[in-house]
């Protein structure tokens, strides 16, 4: 665990995370072979069922209802022209979430998820606080990060506050009865911050982790790579301290997502990880507390090139590959029905003995 003496709440949270229950997973693996199917015939769904049992410690886990939490924040590095959109779009999209009109709103309704949007660092004023169905929670730490090219993205105390805000949001969902966590993000230029963090945390060359984000052209992509490389060179940081990496080149919403994963693991809940930025946040959480890894289920493979690097660092295999790169938690929400199906398999399928089927093979 990295030094967290200046963050007692975060330290206490990380210390509450325990390794997943391998014995429960092994029991489920054995039980699966008694069900009315050839052994292993449901493939990765069986592995998913084993993981859900290990996470929850239950022979017949339940992931309903899920929670979708979208963390929103702005990035000072946007002034360097690294995105196809202006910073004002972050606040406009939060308003769209509040009105129920974004992709994550539609997908959350499909899976009967509790949805909450959390402003941890939007730079511009927001028009309202949403509705009962799509609430917007004001947990703003500051109005966006600093421009990482000319100054640290944030102070260490702001990084810790972002992690804590994410943990609080996750705990609200669990206290409301949610059994599975999906987190998403909204923030213009956040692929720049995520790419910088990934390069620092893994030692991978910047050019191999940077993608087009919101759809920039090849000239802007080259510029984006240069901005990230110069920003990393300009920030003197202890690369073994993940909180310092977050403070130096990260984002408030990325920190909040990592805090949500920490809280999910501490509460023994499965955390369904979305795409590139969410996976970098998951990597950050695992750098803070390695036992978080066992609680993570990876929803989909993003088109962002850095996502493959992040997945490799976490030795993760995503459930879906659908050429998506939207964010918001959208890919994870689409993968959620497979978690629910894995639970239904354990709960509802008959055993050979129950069904009176001869399980012997010739």
N, C-alpha and C positions, 0 to 999 in steps of 0.2 A: 504494500500500500504506500502511495506517495506521502510526503509530509503534509499533514492536514491540521497541524497544531493551531493554525490561525482560523480554522473553520470547524469548531467543535460539533455543530449540528450535522455537517456533512460527514465528519469522522464517525459520529454515532450512527448515522444512516448506513454507511459502508460496513460498519462492524456488525450490523444486524443481518447482513446478507450471508446465508449459509449455502454450502454446496447443495445441489439438487439431490433428491432422494433416489439414488441409483437402485436400491433394493426394490422400490415401488416400480421403477421402470422395468427391472428384470422380471418381476411378477407379471406385469402386463405383457411382456414379450412372450412368456410361457403361456399365458391365457389366450393370446391371439391364435396360437397353434391348436387350441381346442375348438375354435369357431368353425362354422360350416363353410370351409373354403380350403383349398390347398395351402399349405404353409407358405407364407411370404407372397401370396398371390395378389395382395393389395399393395404391394410395393412400398413406396415412400409413405403412403398413408399409415402403414403399420409403424414405421419409424416415428412418424409424427405422434401417433397415439402413445408410444413408449415414452417419448419426450414429455408429453403433457402429463403423463402419470408421474414421471420423475420430478417435474416442476411442482406439481400440486401435492404429491404424496398420496394421491387417490387412485384406487383401482378403476374408478369410472369418473374421470374428471368432467367438469362442465365449464364451458367458456362463454356461456350466455348469461347476461348480456355483455357485449363488448363496449369499450369506451374509445372514442376517437377524440384526441386532443390535438389541436393545431396551435403551435406556438408561432407568434409573429414578431419580427424585429427587423430593423434596418441596419445597413452597413455603410460606414463612412467611406469605404473604398469605392463605392458606387460612383463617386465624383471622378474617378480615373477612367471612366468609360468602359468598364469591363462587362456591362450588361446591355442587352438590346432595349431595355426599358428603363425609365426614370424611377427615382426613389419614391415618387408619389404613388406609384402603382401598389406598393405594399398596403398603404392605408385604404386604397380603393378596393383591393381584394379582400381586406378584412371586412369592409362594408358589404361586399358580395357574400362572404361567409355568413354575416349576420342576417342577410336577407334570404339565405337558404339557396342561393343560386350557383354555388360552385360545385365542381365534381365531387369533392368530399362530402358535401351535403347530400347529394343524390345517392352516393354509395353508402353513406352512414344510414340513410333511410332504408336502403335495401337490406341491411343486416341488423336493423333495429338497434343501432348503437346510440349510446349517450354521446352527444357531441358538445364540445366546449372549445371556444377559441380564446387563447390567452395572449394578451399584448404584454410582452416582456421588454419591448424596446422599439416600438414604431415611432418614427421621427415626426410624422405629421399627426395633427389632431384627427380623431375618429368621430364620425358623425353621431353615433349612438352606441348603446351597449348591447345591441342585438335583441333577441326575443327569448321567450321561454324555451323554444326548440333549438335556438342557435345563440346561446349566450356568449357575450364577449366579456371576459374578465380582465380588469385593469390590474396587472401586476408589473407595470412598467418600471424598469430599473433606471433607465436613462433613455433619451431620445436618440437611439441608434448608437452604434459603436463609433470610435474614432477611425480615421483613415489609417489603416495598418501600414501604409507606405511611408507615412510621416510621423506616426506615433503608435503606441500600443493600442490595440482595439479597445481595451478597457482596463481598468484597474483590477487587481486580484480580488478585491472585495466585491466588485460587480460580477466577476466570474462566479464566485461562490454564491452570490445572491441569485444568479440565473439558475444554477444547479438546484438551489433550494426552492425557487419558484416552480421548477418542473416537478420536484418531488411533492410539493404541496398540491399541485394540480392532479397528479396521479392519485394521491391519497384521497382527494375529494371524490374521484371516480370510484375508487374501491369502497369508500365509506357509503357511497350511494348504491352499492351492490354489484358493481361491474366485476367481471371475472377474467377479462382479457384486455390488454392495453395496446392500442394503436396510436402512435404519435406521428404527427406530420408538421410541416413548417411552411411559412411564407415569409420571404424577405428578399427583395431585389439585391443581387450580388452575393447571395449566400453560397453559391457554388464556388465563388472565389475564396471565401473564408474556409469552406470545407476542404477545398483542394490544398490550401496552405496548411491546414491542420494535418491532413492526411500525409502530405509530403514530410512534414516534421516528425510525426509520430512513427512513420514507417521507414524513413530514410529513402523513400522512392523519389526519383527525379521528378521535378514539377511537370516537365513536359509530358510525362506518362500518366498524369492523374487529372489533367485539365481537359474539360470538354467545352462544348458550345453553350451549355447552360440554357438560357432562354432563347437561343437561336442566333448567336452572333456569327458573323462571317469569318473567313480565314484570316483576314488582316486583324480583326479585333481579337481573334483567338491568340495570335502571336503576341499581341499587346498584353492580353490577359496573363499569359505565361510570364512575360517580362515583369509585369507588376507584382505578381506573386513571388517570383524569384528575388526581386529587389526588396520586397517587404520582409521576407524571411531573413535576408542578409542584414537588414537594418535593425532587426529586433534581436537583442541579445537575450536569449532565453535558455533556461535549463530544460532541455528536451526530455529529460527523465521525469519531469514534473508535469503531468497532464493539465493541471489547473493553470499553470503558468503558460502552457501552450495555448489554452483556450483564451486566456487574458491577452496574450500577445497578438494572435492572428485569427482568433475565432469569432463567434457570433453569439449574441445573447440567446437566440432561439436554439442554437446548437447545444449550448450549455443546459438550457431548460430540458431539452429532449434527453440528454444524458442523465439529468437528475430524475426524470420520470422513469427511466430504465432502472436506476438504482432503487427507487421506491418500489417499483414492480417486483424486483428481485427480493427486496426486503420483506415484501408482503406475500411472497410465494405465488406470484401470478405470472402467467405467460405474457411476454412482451413481443408483439408481432412487428417486426422492423420493416420499414418502407424502403425507399431507394437510396441513392448516393448519400445525401446529406444525413438522412436518418442513420445510415450505417456508419458514417464517420462519428456521429454522436454515440452510437453503440460502442465503437472502438474506444472513444474517450471514456465512457462508463467502465469498460473492461480494464482500461489502464488504471483507473482509480480503484477498482475492485474486481479482480479477475473472476471471482465466482459469479458475477453477473452473467457471464457468457452462457451458462447452462440454462438460463431463463429466456434466452433470445431465440425466436423463430423468425426466419428471414422470408419476407413475403414475395419479393420479386426481384428480377435482375434489371436494373436501369440501363439505358443506353449510354449514360455517362461513363467514359473510359475509367475514371477513378473508382467506379463502383467495384469493378473486378479486383482492383488492388485491395480495397477495403475488405471485400469478402474473403479474399485469400488470407489477409492478415488475421481474420477471425475464423478461418477454416470453416466457412459457411457455404451451404448450398441452398439457394433460394427456391421457393415453391414454384413460382411462375416466371416465365420469360415472355413478355408481351410488347417489347420495344417501347416501353413507357419512360417518360422523363418529366412528369408533371410535378411531383412532390405532393404536398398537402396530406400525405398519408394514403393517397389514392390506391397505389398498388397493394399495400398491406390490407386495405379494406376489401379489395377484390379477392385476396387470398384467404380471408377469414372463413368463408364457408367451408373450406377444406379442413380447418381446425374443428369446426362444428361437426363435420362429417366423421372425423376421426373419433370424436367423443360418442357420436351416435352409433358407430360401429361397435364400440365397447359396451355401450348401454343396451343396444337393441338386438344385435345379432345373436342367434341361438348357438349353443355349443352342439357338437355332434351327439352328445348324450341326451341333451334336451330334445333335439329334433328326431332322435331315433335313427340317425344316419350312421351307417357302418363306416368308420374312419380308417379301417385297415386297407392297406394297399397291396396289390398283387405284385 
